[in-house]
């Protein structure tokens, strides 16, 4: 909904005095802990609003007030008070990208007990106001912020339907009550409490102000993270505030409450028991007692002590085949509390089933899933042009949306040696009319950016992609123009030179696949190539361009994995890929290291399944998940829920735990670094509109229930082939295996380069000497998960180790720039190649002429150098250091002269165009805190689309400075934000518009500008729209100070014009000529009393928009 319409509705609401009020019935406090008592909510358009709780308040309780407000004048909450005279403290206040403010206030009830005093919220000016007031008992009565233990807050733009979070608070220092607060300014979304919180107020859906207040009891050492489910494209605010509990609930310390949420997972003669810490009664919990029960008979207890004690316990000595429940009690210095409710019944067994976690709702079907070396995951669905991709952070449970350059649905994916992701091919029907595309793109997890690279020679849909031992990449097969035409010749990509080479000597017409062929690098350096539909297999010799047949397996359209070097497992499948023929359970293996490799069938799967995924685990066993009873790709609810595990020692399948959601065609699965398996997706078989499983779940294999895990204290981040590395572990004496496992890149039951490599090692005192393979054919260059496994078969959490042919010191940093300030200079540079070992630090050296000054250190690619002399000219050189050594010095930066009056300076720029509801651009280098980002957004469609928000990946707050609409209804808007967060990293800047439209975005970083919030950084501005050949904003009013920066902005909706920056202005961004959106950003320094008038040369009869904005200096 447009802001203008929203303001009109709000004004009508004010005129009609319409107020929505919700009353809450009292809930009396439970002894010994905080408790919700009552609440009231209201919405209104006004400058103030008074509300009254439905029942009299109680002295000693606490009132918590949540206020959300929005107005075009950027109104904020000025005061909260009540008629009894209680003193309200503002706990927090922050704003969203479109200037909605959320604030939280609180007061201990010291006056007015037994009455119902009016509680009044006052705004700085008339605004949409949303109010939630709650009364709680059992909370601290301390004044001011002393009652608050911890807090966290976040704001952002929701990328889809899902849960938004405040982020975890710092660890709590005492038991208390976590209260979650959510506000948006009214987008008609139905809100839901999440993350285990209980909703106390929920005002949704509506079009003026939506908000939620929720709460949850917490114990010592917790980090609560309040969340609320909302809809797509909503600028939201979310906070968690932890209020301290009253000592003993107001009457002195008591024994703790009973623990809650007791859950058990059976192991081999053991069980793992988890629970939620209770309210501690005002005295910290010192221990927990876990009691197993056989029926009603209590067994030997286990006591868990600590400060605070953990809320998990491994209970050993249980009898396999016997059912157990577990109860937990908490003890403090006062005494033992009541026992918890019993856990569900579990039965230990010598072959535990493993455990599936709770289903996580995701805003898409994960058709592609790729593990990144930073612990996050790159995911995407299909059928879109271009394809939105998602980076999932499992720690924060958040998604970052990054638009791919094209429709990369059904592309081939693999990891590059430096940790980036290579994607080739994809779906071209929407863009080119052909089934396949020639695209090559690289995703960089360091800054969440996609980059188009050199095109392949052939379009390909469903191509396989495999890394060769020399670090090049082989792609095989893939549909070209239609479903009956394939790319006949493989191609090899060289990432060092960004070139593709066709292997004309190899014809793959016998490996034509409706979907992906499988391809694995064998220890002999050749590529083992599998044609699933034809059951044909070859050694492909890339160097000599030959194919050597290896015979049939008896498995058709199954799933495969290389479970040991040169050994491939192949199972399941169906006679057809999509015609509904019955699934098979056939299993076969082949040893590619044998003199004459031959397929050999082994024991079949326990369940016939097609479209299942095989994942090699940290201990070398193979997990099969999902699948369908036939090759009907449209099936969604197949009821094949149980997973199976294959043991390479026995070559037998064992049925293990069942997931909660059936997953068939288009599901994905891969091994996580903590030894668990992430499983997601299924569905969307022929479009994005048919049903799909928009969810994920995580499986904990049985090996995680066999006792304590070994740990890796440290391991080198990188190493070279043939090296021996030292892996520090306090469990060295118990380690039985060290395994190297590839990072997953899974789609369509295929991880094209999955491999598991056992490593030779010797144990020392507190460390292992581990031998890295000598040959890249055993483990092609790149990042691997390194697991150590103890004698009980339990793996550690992996360390990521990069294996490369050689490792050197970094090369020299490049593109060093400097911007002067008052006695300081901000220096930025581009990161160099790291030589195969991660860069650990940079050294920046100032120079006066050729004389070096005192150097400074940095960890990112930006630093502020202090202690410089005003009036003296400086240059700067930068070196990079990794575990091997230090690079040569960079070339010197530009010359800068610090001054008491900072000179505004250009730092960097980025521009981008696209079609959709959002457009993202990423700064080419890291930004600096203290600089200012200036963003021009252009948008056009036939429905008068308008920019609704600008946000960035660090959460900086953007203010809209102007909106300019042209004669063809193109909108130009200018936004700005002081950079207060994200320093030292590139920023992803997202412009969001009100509907699908052509979008152009130009973002420019400047130094030396005022950091005043909102529009306070602007001295003058002017705008104009016309269609003459020379575009001009017209002069601004006279500037009120000197050394200011006039920035000119030009935009049109794409007429193929070559644009030229105006006289006296320096061009920073020029995106022209183009057929959808053309724009320019230019600037000049102006003095006191100047009337700058930005101009741009275009062509006659071009509907254009032009603006000049004068920014104040710092």
N, C-alpha and C positions, 0 to 999 in steps of 0.2 A: 504494500500500500504506500502511495506517495505521501511524503511529509505534509504537503499542502493539504491533501485530503484529510490526513489525520488531524491537522490543526483545526480544520473546519469542524470536524466531528467533535473535537474536544471543546471548541468554543460553544457549539450547540449544547453539549452536555452541561457546560457551566451555566448557560442561560436558563436551561430547563431545571437546573439544580438536581440533576440526576446523580445519585450516589449509590454505588453498589456496596453493601455491607454484609459481611458474613460473620455469624456468631459461633463461638465454640463453647461447648458445655464444659463445666469444670471437671478436671480429673484430679482426684486427691493424691497427694504425694505418697509414695511408698516409703516406709521407714528405711532410713539408711542411705538414701541416694537422691540425686536430682530427679525431679519429675515435672512433667508438663501439667499446668493447672487449667489455663483457659487462654482463649485468643479472640481477636477481632480483626477484620480486614476492611479496607475501604479503598475506593477509587474515585477521583474527582479531578476536574480541571479548575484550579483556584490558586491563590497565593498561600492559603493555609487550610488545614482541615483538622477538626477535633473529633476524636473517637472515644468511646467509653466501653470498657470491658463489661461483659454481661453480668458478672457477679462481683461483690465487693472484693477488693484486693486484701492481701494478708501481709502484715508487717513481718519483715524478715525474709520475704520472698524477693524475687528480682524480676523486673520488667525488661524485656528485650524488644526493640523496635527496629523494623526494617523499612527503609524508605526508598522507593524508586521514583525518578521523575525525569521528564523530558519536555523541552520546549525549544522553539527556534532561537530563543535568546540564551540558550544553554544555562537554564536555571539549575540551581543546586539547593540542597537542603541546608537551611541556615540555622535552624533551632528545633529542638524537641523539648517540651516542658509538660508538666501536668498541673492540675489545679491544686494538688496537695502540696506542691513545692518540693517534690523529690528532684534530685540533681542528676541530669542525664549527661553521660559522657559519650562523645562520638568515638566509636571503636575503629571505624574505617570509613573511607569514602573514595570511590574511583569511578571512572567514566568509560563508556564503550566508544567505539569508533564513530557512532553517529550522535554522541554526546549525551546519551542516557546516563544518569548518575545513579549509583546505588550507595547508600550509606547505612550503617548499623549503629544504633545508639543503645545505651543500657543505663539502668538506675537501680540501686538497691531500694527497696520500699522501706523508708524510715519514717514516712509521714502518710497519713490518710488511710491507715489500716482500718478495715471495716467499712470503707466508703467506696464509691465508684467515681474517682476523679476523672475529669475529661483530660485526655492526652492529646496535645496539639502539635502538629508538624507545620513549620513555616518555611516557605521557599523564598529564594531571593527575588523571584518574579513569578507571574502566573505560569502554570505548567500542568501537564498531566502528572498526577501524583498517585502512587500506589503505596498503601500503608499496611503492614502486618504488625500487630502488637501481641506479644505472648507473655504470660506470667508463668514463672517457674518457681518451684520450691526446691530446697536442698542445695542451692548454689551459694557461693561465697557472698558475704555482705560487704566485702571491702569496697571502698570508694574508688572512683576513677577506673584506670585500666588495671589496677591490682587484681581485679577479679578475673582477668583474662590470662590464660596460660599460654596459648599459641594461636596463630591465625595464618591463613593463606588466602590468596585471591587471584583471580584470572579473568580475562575477558578475551573474546574472540568472535569469529564468525563461524557458525556451524556449517560444515561441508555437506551434511546429509542428516537423515533422521538418526538419532543416537544420543548418547549420554555425554554431556559436557561436565567438566570437573574443575574444582578450584585448584587442584594440585594438592599433594599432601602437606600438612602442617609440619613444623619441626616437632620432634618427639615431645610428647607431653611429660611434664615433670610430676604430675599428680593425677589422680582420678578426677573425672569431671564430666561435662556434657559438651559434646561437639554439636554446634548448631550450624546448619547449612543454609545459605541464602542465595536465591537465584532471582534475577530481574531481566526482563527485556521490555521494550517499549510498545509491545502489542503487535504481534504478527499472526494472530489467530491460530496458535499452536496449542495442542493439548500437552501439558507438562506432567511429568511423573517423577516421584522421588526415586532415588537410585542409591547404589553403593551401600545398602543396608541401613539407610536412614529412614526414619518415619516422618511422613508429611504431617505438619501441624496446620499450615495454611497453604492453599493452592488456588490461586485466582487465575484460571485459564479455561478455555481460550477466550480472548477478546482482542480488540483492536487498539486499545490505548495503553494499558499497562498490565503485563503478566508477571506473576511472581510466586515464589514458593519459599516457605520456611520449613525446615525439617531438622530433626535432631537424632542423636545417637549417644548412648553412654559409652565412655571410653575409660581405659585404665592407664596406668603409668607406662610410658615408653611407646605409646601408640602414635601413629601419624595419620589421623583421619583425613579423608579426602571426599568431601561432599560432592555429589553429582546429581544432575537432573536430566531426564530425558526430554529432548525438545525436537523441533523440526529442522528442515534445511534452510540455509541462508538467513539465519537469525543472528543479529549482533547481540551477544549475551554477556552478562556479568555473573560471576559465581564466587562465593566466598565461604570459607569455613572458619568459625571462631570457636575456640575451646574455652568454656567458662569453668573456673575451678569449683569443685564441690565444696559445700560448707563442711567444716570440720565435724565429722560424725553426723552429718545431716542436720546440724544445729543443736544437738544435745550431747556432744562429746563423742569420741571415736567409738565405733562398734566393730564387731567382726565383719568380714567381707560378705557381700551378697554371693549367691551361687553363681559359678561360671555358667555361661550359656554357649549354645552352638557346639556342643560336644560331638565330634565326628571321629570315626575310627576307620582305618584301612588295614585289612589283614595282610600279613606277610608270612614267611616261613617260620612257624613256631613263634610268631611275634605279631604285634599290631602297632601301628603308629596312631596315636591319639592326639587330636588338636582341639582347642577350645578358645573361646573369647574371654578375655580378662573381665572380671566383674567390677562393680564399684567397690572400692577398697575400704569403705566404712570410715574414711578419714585417717586411716593408718595404712602405710604401704603394705601390700601383700609380700610376704617373705617366702612362702612356699605353696605348692599345690600338691595334693595327694590324689593319685589316680588309683581307683579300685576296680579291678575286673570282676565281673559276675558271670557265673554259669547258672542260668536261671535266676533264682533269688539268692543263691549262695555266693557270698563275697569271697574273693581269692586274695592272694598276697598283694599288698599295696606297693606302689612306687611313689616316692617323694621327690619332687622337683624343687630345688632351692635356687636362690639367686637374688640379685638386687638390680632390677626385678627378675623374678624367675621367668623362664620361657613358658610359652603357652602351647608347647608340644612335647610329647614324650614317646620314646620307643619302649614298648613293654615286651620283654623277652620271657622265655620259659613257658610259653603257652602250648597247649596240646593241639596239634594239627587234627582237623576234623571235628573239633568241638566249637560250638557257637558261644561267643562272648558278647556282653555289653560292658560299657565302662561309665562310671560316674566320677566326677572331679569335685573336690572341695578346695577352697582357698583359705589360707591362714595368714593373719597378721599378728601384731603384738598383743592384740586384745584377745584373740582366740580363733578357732576354726569356724567358718561359716557353714551354711547348709550345703548339702550335696546337690550337684546339678541333676537335671533330668538325664536319664540314661541315653547313651549313644544308640544308634541303630546296631543291630546284631551283625557281627562279622565272624567268619570262620577261617582261622589260619589254615594254610595248606602248603605242602612242599612245592607246589607250582602256583604261586599267587597270580591273580588275574590282572594285576595293575589297576590303575584308577583313572577314570575320566573326570575332568574338572567340569565346572558349570558351563553351560552354553553361553557364549558371549554374542550378543546381537551386534552385527556389523551393518554398515549402510550400503553394502554391495555384495555381489557374489565373487569370491576370490577364485577366479579362473586361473590366474597366474600368481605364484608365490615365490619370492626370492629372498633368501636370508642376506642381510647386509653385515659388514664387518664391524658396525657400531652397535650391534645388538638389536637393531630395528629390522623391519621387514617391508619390502616393496611388493605391493599387491595391486592387481587390477582385474577388472571385469572384462566385458567385451561389447562389441556392436556399436561403439560410439566413434564419432569423428569430430575432433581428435579424441583420444582415449584419456579420461582422467585416471591418474595413478595415485595410489595412497601409500604413505609411509606410516606404518603402525609402530608406535612406541609401546611395548608391552608393559613397561614400568609405569608410565603415566596413563596407559590405556587411552591414548589419543591418536587421531589420524591427521596427517598433514596432506592436503591435496596438491598434487603437482600435475599440470597438464602435459601429456606427452606430445611430441611433435606431430604425430599422426595416429591413425587407428592401429595400434600395435597388438590387437587381439589376434591370438593364434600365431604370434611371432615365436622365433627361437631366442632363448635367453641363456646367457652364460656369464660367469664372472671374469673380469679382466685381472691380470696379475697385480695391478695396483689397487684392487678393491672396488673399482667401478663395475657397472653392469652393462654388458653389451647386449643389444636387442636387434634382431634382423628380421625383415619381412613384416607381414601383418595383413590386415583386411582392407582391400582397396575398392570395394564396390561403391562405397559412398563418395570417395574422393576421385578415383581415376576411372571407375567403371569396370576395371579388371578385378579378378578375384584376389590376386596378390599385389603386393607393393614392393618396390626396390629399396625401401628405406633401411638405413642403418642409424641407430641412435645409441647414445651412451648416457646412462644415469650416474650422477656423482653423488654418493651419500653424504659427502662432506658438506655440501650446500644444497642438497635436494634440487638439483637441476638436470634437465634433459638437454642434450646437444645433438643436433643432426650431424651425421658424418657422411662420408662418401657413399653414394648409392651402389648397390649391387648391379651386376649386368642383367640379371633376370628378376622379375617380380616373383615373390614366393609367399605362399600362404601355407602354413604348417611346415616350415623348414626345420630340420634338426640343426643344432649348432654345438660344436664340440671343440674344446681347446686342444691344440696340438702340443707336443713336447717343446717346440721352439717358441711358444707363446703366440703363435698365429691361430686363426680360427677357421674351421671347416664347416661349411653349410651344405646340406644335401637335400635334394628334392624340394617339394613345395609346389602348389598349384600356381600357374601364371595367370592366363587370361580368363580361364573358366575351370569348372570342376573336372574337365576331361583333358586338360593340358597341363603338363608338368615342366619344371625346369630340368632339362635332360643332363646338364653338366654341373658338378659341384663347383663351388668357388671357395677361395681362401682369402681371408681378410688379414692384413698386416696392420695392427693398431699403431705401430711406430711410425708408419708412413701414410696411414689412412688410405690404403689402396686395396682393391679387390682384384684377384687373379682367377680367371676361369680355367678349370682343369679340363681342357678339351679332349684329352686322351681318355677320360673316363665318361662312360655313358651309363646313367642310373635308371634306364627305362625298365629294368627288371625290379627296381625297388620303388616303383611308383606307389604312393600310399595315399589313401583318402585322408590320412592324418600323418602324424610324425613317424618317420623311421627312427629306430634307436641307433646310437653310435657311441662307442666307448674306445678310448685309447688303450691298446693292449701293451703289456710290458715290452713287446718287441718293437714298439713305436708305430705299428700300423693301427688303422682304425677298424675295429670290429663293427660292421654295419649290419643291421637287422631290418628286414622288410616284413613287418608284422602281418600284413594282409596276405602275402604270398608265401609266408614261412620260408623265406630265403635269407641266407646269411653269407657275408663275405669278409675277407680281409681286404681293406682298401689301402693300397700303398700310395700315399700322396706324392712322395718324391718321384716315384717311377710311373705314376698314373696307371696302376693296374688294379684289377679285381680278382680275388682268388675265392672260389666258392667253398663253403664249409658245411653244406648239408642242411637238412631239415631238422626241426626240433620236435614237431608234433604239437606245438602250441601256435595258435593263430590269434592275432589281435590281443595278445596278453599284455602283462606288465613285467618289467625287467629291472634288475639292478646288478651292478658289479659289486658283489659282496666281499671279494678278496681280489688282490691284483691278478687280473687275467681270468677270473672266475665269475661267470654270469649266471644268475638265477632268472628263470622265465616261467610265468604261471598264469593260469586262468584264461580269460578271453572268450571269444565266440567266433563262429564261422563267418559272420559279417560284422561290419562296423556300426551299422545303424538299422538293420532290417528286422530286429526283434527275434533273432535266433537264440536258442538257449545258451546260457553261460556254461563254461567248462571249468573243471578243477585240475586239469593236467598241469604237472610241474616238471620242468627239465632244467638241467645244468650243463654247462660246457666249460672245459678248462683250456683256455687259449694258450697256456704255456706248454701244453703237451705237444709232442712231435707231430701228431696228426689230430688236431682238435676235433672232437666228435660230441654231438649232443647225447645226453643220457637222461632218461626219464627217472624221476624219483617218486616218492609217495605223494599222492595228490593232495590238494587242499581239502580241508574239512567241509568247505562250503564252495560250491561252484559260484564263481563271480566274474563279471566283466566290468571294466572301467574301475578296477581297484587300483590302489597305489602301493608300491613296495618302497619301504624306507629302511635303509641299513642303520642300525642303532649303534650306540657308543660302544657296545660290547661285541659287535660283529653279527648279532642275530638280525633277522629281517622281519619287519612288521608289515602286515597287509591290512589295510583299512578300506572300508567302503566297498562299493561295487553294486552291480545290479544282477538280477537273475536272468536277464536277456540283454540283447544289444539294442533294445529300444531306448534311444537317448532321451526321450521325453519323460521317462519315469522319474518321479521325484521321491515318492515314499515307498521304497523297495523293501523295507523291513530287514535288510541285511545290516545289522547293527554290531554284531560281535566281530572283533578283530582276530587275526591269527598271527602266530609268530613261528618263523622257520629257523631251526637251529642248524647251522652248517655242519656241526659235528655229527648229528644224527640224520640230517636231511629229512626231518619230519616236521609237520605243521602241528601246532598246539593252539586250540581256541583260547583266547584271553578275553578281557573285559569288553563290554558292549557300550558303544557311545549312545547318546540320547537322540541324535538327529541322523537319519539315513543320508548317506552321501554317495552319489553315483557319478554320472557323466559330468565333467567340469568341476570336480572337486580337486583339492590339492592337499599335500601333506609333506612335511619335512622335519628333519631333526633339529632341535634347538640346542644352543650351547650348554644348557643346563641338563641335557640328557632326556628331556621330554620331547614329545612329538606334537607339533601344531597341525591341526586338521581343520579345513574350512571349505566352504563353497558347495557346489553342486547345483545343476539346473541352468536356466538361461540357454537351453540347448540350441535354439534357432533364432533368438532375439533377446533383447534386454527386457521385453515386456512379458514374456512367459514366466511362470513361477520359477523361483530359485531359492536356495538355502542361504539367506543373508545372515550367516552366523559362523562361529568358529568354536572349537573346543580343544582342550589340550589333554593328551594322554601321558600319564606317568607310568612307564613300563615297570614290570615286576622287579627289575634290579634296583629300583629306588626304595624297596621295602625290605631289603636284606641287611639292614644295619646302617651304621654311620658311614657317611661318604668320605672318601679321601679328599684332600684339598691340594691344590697347586698354589704355592705361595707366590712364585714368580716363574716366568719363562721368557725367553727372548722374543721380541715382537717380530723378528725376521731372522732368517738364516739362509744359507746356501746349500746346494746339493752336496752330499758327501760329508757335511760337517757333523761334529758331535756337539750337541747343546746340553747345557746344564739346566735341569728343571728342578726347582726347589720345592720340596714337599716334606712336611713333618711325618708323612706316612710312608716314607721310602721303603722301609723294611717289609711292608705288607703289600706292595704293588706287584701284581702278577702280569699286567699288560699295559702297554702304552700304544694308543691308537690315533692315527691321523685320519680325520674324516672330512670330506669336502663340504663346503658351504652349499646348501641346497638351492636349486633353481628349478621349480617343479611346475608343470602344467600338463593336463590331459594324460594323467598317470605316467608321466615321463619326466625324470630328472636326467637331462642329456649327458651329464658328466659326473654322475654320482660315483664315488669311489671310497673305499675303506682300505687303509694301509697299516697293518701292524708294524711297529717299529722295534728294532733290537735295542736293548738298554741294559745297563748295569746299575745296581743300587749302591749308593754310598751313605754317609751319615747326613741325613737331612736333604738329600738330593739324588737325582737320577741322571746318569749320563746317557743321553738318548741319541741314537744314530739316525740321521736324516738320510732318506734314500739317495743313492748316488746318481740315479737316472731320472730325468724329467718325465720319461715314459711311465714311471711308477706313480708320479704325482706331478702333473703339469704345473707350471708356475702359478702362484696365487696364494690366497688365504685359506687356511685349514683350521679346523677345530682339533686341538690336541687334548685328548682325554687320558687320564691315568685310571686304571681299574684295579681294585684290590682283590684279595683272595676270595672274598664273598661275592665277587662279580659286580660290585657297586662302582659306578664310574664317578669321577669328580665332575665338577663344573669345568667346562673346557676353557683353555686359553687360546686365543686366536694367534696363530703363528703364520707368517708369510714366508713361503719357500720360493727362492729365486736362483737363477744361475750364478749371479754375483751380487755382492752388496758393497756399496761405496759410500763415501761422504756425499752430502747433497750437492747439487749444482748451485750456482749463484742465484739468489733472488733477482727478480726483474721488476721493471715498471715502478721504480721507487719514486714516490712523490712526497712533497712536504708542503704544509700550509702553516704559515706563521700565526702566532697569537701574541699575547702579552707575556713576554719572557718565556714563551714555550713555542713548540712546533709539533704539529701532528704529522707523523710519518706513516705512509701506507706503502705496501709492496705486494707483489704477486708471489705466491709460494712456488718454489722451484721443485724440480724432481727430487724425491727424497732419497734416491740411490738404493731403494729397496728396504730402507730402515726408517721408521717414522721419525720425523723431525721433532726434536724435544725442546728446542729453544732457538731464538734469533738474537743477534747482537746488533744494535744500531749505534753507529759511531758518528757523532757530529764532527764536521771539519770547518775551521776558519781558514780559508785558503787551502793550503796543503797540510795544515797542522791539525792532527787528530785531537779531539777533546775526550772527555770522560765518556765511555760507552754506557749504554743502558741495555737491559735484557727485556725480552718479550716472549710470550708464548704463542700469540696469534700473529696476524699479518698487519697489525696496526699498533702504534704506541705513541703516547704523548711524551715528548722529551722536555723536561723542565730545566730550570736554572740557566736559561740562555740570556744573553745580554741584549737588551733592546737596542736597535740601531746597528747591530753587527750582522753581517751576512754569513749564512751557514749553508752548507750542503750536508747530505747524510748518505752513508753507505751501510749496507746490511749484509750480514752473513747468517747462514743457517747451520745448525748442528744436529746430528743424529748420533746413534750409538756407535758409529764408525769414526766420525770425525767432523770437521768444520769445513764449510764450502769456501771457495774464493769470495772476495768482496764483490758486491754488486757494483754496477756503474753508479756514479753519484746522482743524487736527486737534483731537482731544480734548485736554484738559489732562492732562499727566503731570508727575510729580515724581520725578526720579531719587533713589535711596536706596542706601546701602551694602548693605542687604539687599534684593535685587531682589524686587519684588512679582510673583508669577506673573500673567500676563495673557493673556486670550483675544485671538487675532489674526484668525483666519478659520476658516470651516467649509464643508464640502460633504458632501452625502449623496446616495445613489443606490440604486435597486433594479433588479433584473433577473433573468433566468433564463438559466442557462448554467453553464459551468465556471469562468468568471472574471467579475469585475465591476470596471470602472474608474470612478474619479471623478477630476476635475481641480480643483485648488484655483482659486478664482476670481481670485486675485491671486498675485503672486510670493511665494515663501517666503523666510525669512531664515535664513542659517547661524547656528547658535547657539540657534535655537528647537527645540521638540520637537513631533513629530507623534504624535498619539494616535488610534488607529483601532479602531472597533468593527465586527466582522463578524458577521452573522447568516446562517445557512444552514439550509435544510430541504429534504429530499426523502424519499421512501419507503424509501430505502436508507441512511439515517443519514449523509448527507454531512457532512463536516467541513472546516473551513478548513485548508489545508495551508501557505499562505504569504501574506505581504503584502510587496509590493515597490513601488518607485517608480522613476520615469524617471531619477532622478539616482543611483540605486544606494545610497541610504541603507539601513542594516541594521536590520530590524525584529525585535523580540523579542516572542514571545507571552507575555503576562503571566498570562493565565488562560483556561480553557475551562470553560464552564458549559452543561450539557445539561438541557433541560426535560423534562417528562413526556410531551410529544409528539415527543421526539427532535430538537427544534430545538436547534441549537448557537449559543451566544453566545461569541465570543472577543474578547479585547482585546489589541491589539498596539501597540508604540510604537517610535520611533526618534529619536535626536537628529539634527537636520538638519545634516549635515556637508558635504553636496554639493548643488548645484542652487540655491544662493542667487541671488536676482534673477530667477528664472523660476518660473512655475507648475509644480507637480508633478502628474504623472499617477500615481495610486496604484492598484495592482491587487491585488485579493484573489483568490486561487485556491483552489478547493475540490476535494474528491476525486471528485466526479461532478456531472453536470448537476443543478442544483438552483435553488430560489429563493435569491437572495443579496441581502442588504442591507449597505451599507457607509456608515459615517459617519466622516469624517476631520476632526480638529480640530487646528489649529496653536496652540500656546501659547508664550509667551515667559516668561523668568524661571524656568524649571525646570532641575533638575539635568541635566547632560549625561553623567552616568555611563552606560557602556554596559550592555547587557543589562537585567536587572531591578534594577540598582544604583540606578536613579532612583526606586524605589518604597519608601515607608516602610511602609504597611500596605495590606491589601486584604481584601475579604470578598465572598462571592457567595451567591446563594440562588435557588431556583426554586420556584414554587407557582402557584396559580390563583385567589387572592383578588382582591377588587376594588381593594385598595390594595397596590401592589407595593413591597416594601422589601428592601434587601440585608441588613438587620441592621447593627448598629454594628460598626465596625472595632475593633481593639485600639487603645489610646491612642497618639496620635502622639508621636514622639520629638523633635520640633522645632516651632517656630512658623513662621508665614507659609508654609504648605504649601497645596497645591491638592488638594482632594477632588473627584474626577470620578465622577459617577454614570452608569451605563449601564443602559438598559432595552431589552428586545427581546421581541417575540412574532412568530409566523409568519403574522400577517395575519388579523385577525378583525373588521376594520372599526371599530376602537375609536378614539375621540378621546382622545389621551393628554395628560396635564397634568403639567408639571414639579412636583417636590416643593417643599414649603415650605423656604425658606432657600437653595435652589439656583437658579442662573440657567440658564435653558434655552439651549442652544447649537444643538442639532439636534432637530427633531421631525418625523419622517416618519410621519404618521397623518392620517386613517384610510386604510388600504390593505388589499387583499385577499391580499397575498403576504408582505410583511415590514414590520412597524411597529417603530420604534425611536426612542429619545430619548438625547441626551447632555446632561448638566447639570453645573454645577460650583459650588464655593464655596471661599473662602479659609478655612483652619482654623488654630487656634493650637496651642501645645504642650499635649499631654494630651487633645486632642479625640478623640471617638469618632464620627465622622460616619456617618450612616446615610441613604443616598440613597433617595428614594421617588418614585414616579410614580403618578398616578391613572389607572386603567384601568377595566375592568368585570369583574364576577363571571364565573367560569367561563372565564377567559382564561388558557391556560397561558403564563406569563411567566417571564423570566429577568432578574435584577437584580444589579448588582455596584457596589461602591464601591472605587475605587483612589485612595490618597493618594500624590501625587507630591511628592518633595522639591523645595525651592526651589533656585535656582542658587547 
